[in-house]
């Protein structure tokens, strides 16, 4: 079992930056991957960025070049630095972690609101 707690959301103007943090309740070494999803009103939840235990990263096309995901194993924390924010980035952002063995099990944070508006 893993508890995930997000922080860092808020209101930002277009072109601005935010950094989201996701703190896990235990060591993240054993997790297959961690990352961020988002869900805008009336839309399905979508993956934003993921990072594996070995440090490999993957990004949604919509955020490539603007968002950077990273992890601090000593702090059991994953971050996403979001730059050049756009109104279409407005959503609730959820931290995700999963293990693959013996079968895939996903863990979710409670979500943090990001609003990009002038």
C-alpha positions as CSV (number, residue, x, y, z in Angstrom):
1,X,0.0,0.0,0.0
2,X,1.2,3.5,-0.9
3,X,-0.3,6.8,0.1
4,X,0.4,9.7,-2.3
5,X,0.0,13.4,-1.3
6,X,0.2,16.1,-4.0
7,X,1.0,19.7,-3.5
8,X,1.8,22.8,-5.5
9,X,-1.3,23.5,-7.5
10,X,-2.9,26.9,-7.9
11,X,-3.8,29.7,-10.2
12,X,-1.2,30.9,-12.7
13,X,-1.3,33.2,-15.7
14,X,-0.7,31.9,-19.2
15,X,3.0,31.6,-19.8
16,X,3.7,31.1,-16.1
17,X,5.1,28.1,-14.2
18,X,4.2,25.8,-11.4
19,X,5.9,22.8,-9.8
20,X,3.8,20.0,-8.5
21,X,5.1,17.6,-5.8
22,X,4.0,14.1,-5.0
23,X,5.2,12.6,-1.7
24,X,4.9,8.8,-1.2
25,X,4.3,7.2,2.2
26,X,7.1,4.7,1.7
27,X,10.2,4.1,-0.4
28,X,9.6,4.5,-4.1
29,X,12.4,2.1,-5.1
30,X,10.0,-0.8,-5.5
31,X,7.5,1.0,-7.6
32,X,7.5,0.3,-11.3
33,X,6.8,3.9,-12.2
34,X,5.3,7.1,-10.9
35,X,3.8,10.0,-12.7
36,X,1.0,12.5,-13.3
37,X,-2.4,12.3,-14.9
38,X,-4.8,15.2,-15.3
39,X,-8.6,15.5,-15.8
40,X,-10.3,18.6,-17.2
41,X,-14.0,19.2,-16.7
42,X,-16.0,17.0,-19.1
43,X,-12.9,15.1,-20.2
44,X,-11.4,11.8,-19.5
45,X,-8.3,11.4,-17.3
46,X,-5.2,11.5,-19.4
47,X,-1.5,10.7,-18.7
48,X,0.8,13.7,-18.6
49,X,4.2,12.4,-17.7
50,X,5.7,9.2,-16.2
51,X,9.1,8.2,-14.8
52,X,10.3,4.7,-14.2
53,X,12.4,3.4,-11.4
54,X,15.5,3.6,-13.6
55,X,14.7,7.2,-14.5
56,X,13.3,6.8,-18.0
57,X,10.6,9.4,-18.8
58,X,7.7,9.7,-21.1
59,X,5.4,12.7,-21.9
60,X,2.1,13.3,-23.5
61,X,2.6,15.2,-26.8
62,X,0.6,18.1,-25.5
63,X,3.3,18.8,-22.8
64,X,6.5,17.8,-24.4
65,X,9.1,20.6,-24.2
66,X,7.1,22.4,-21.5
67,X,6.9,19.9,-18.6
68,X,9.7,18.0,-16.9
69,X,9.2,15.1,-14.5
70,X,11.8,14.2,-12.0
71,X,12.2,12.1,-8.8
72,X,14.1,12.3,-5.6
73,X,14.4,8.8,-4.2
74,X,15.8,10.1,-0.9
75,X,12.6,12.1,-0.3
76,X,10.3,9.5,-1.9
77,X,9.0,12.3,-4.0
78,X,8.2,12.9,-7.7
79,X,7.9,16.4,-9.2
80,X,6.7,17.9,-12.4
81,X,7.9,21.3,-13.4
82,X,5.4,22.9,-15.7
83,X,6.5,25.9,-17.8
84,X,4.8,27.9,-20.5
85,X,1.5,27.0,-19.1
86,X,-1.6,27.4,-21.3
87,X,-5.3,27.7,-20.5
88,X,-5.8,24.2,-21.9
89,X,-3.5,22.8,-19.1
90,X,-6.2,23.7,-16.6
91,X,-7.3,20.5,-14.8
92,X,-7.1,18.5,-11.7
93,X,-3.7,16.8,-11.6
94,X,-3.4,13.4,-10.0
95,X,-0.2,11.7,-8.9
96,X,0.0,8.0,-9.8
97,X,2.2,5.2,-8.8
98,X,2.0,1.5,-9.8
99,X,3.6,-1.8,-9.4
100,X,3.6,-4.5,-12.0
101,X,4.1,-7.6,-10.0
102,X,2.3,-9.9,-9.4
103,X,-0.2,-7.8,-11.3
104,X,-0.6,-4.2,-12.0
105,X,-1.8,-2.2,-9.0
106,X,-2.3,1.5,-9.2
107,X,-2.2,4.1,-6.4
108,X,-3.6,7.6,-6.7
109,X,-3.3,10.9,-4.8
110,X,-6.3,13.0,-4.0
111,X,-5.6,15.5,-6.8
112,X,-4.5,19.1,-7.0
113,X,-6.2,21.9,-9.0
114,X,-4.2,23.8,-11.6
115,X,-5.9,26.7,-13.2
116,X,-4.3,28.7,-16.0
117,X,-6.1,32.0,-16.5
118,X,-5.5,35.7,-16.9
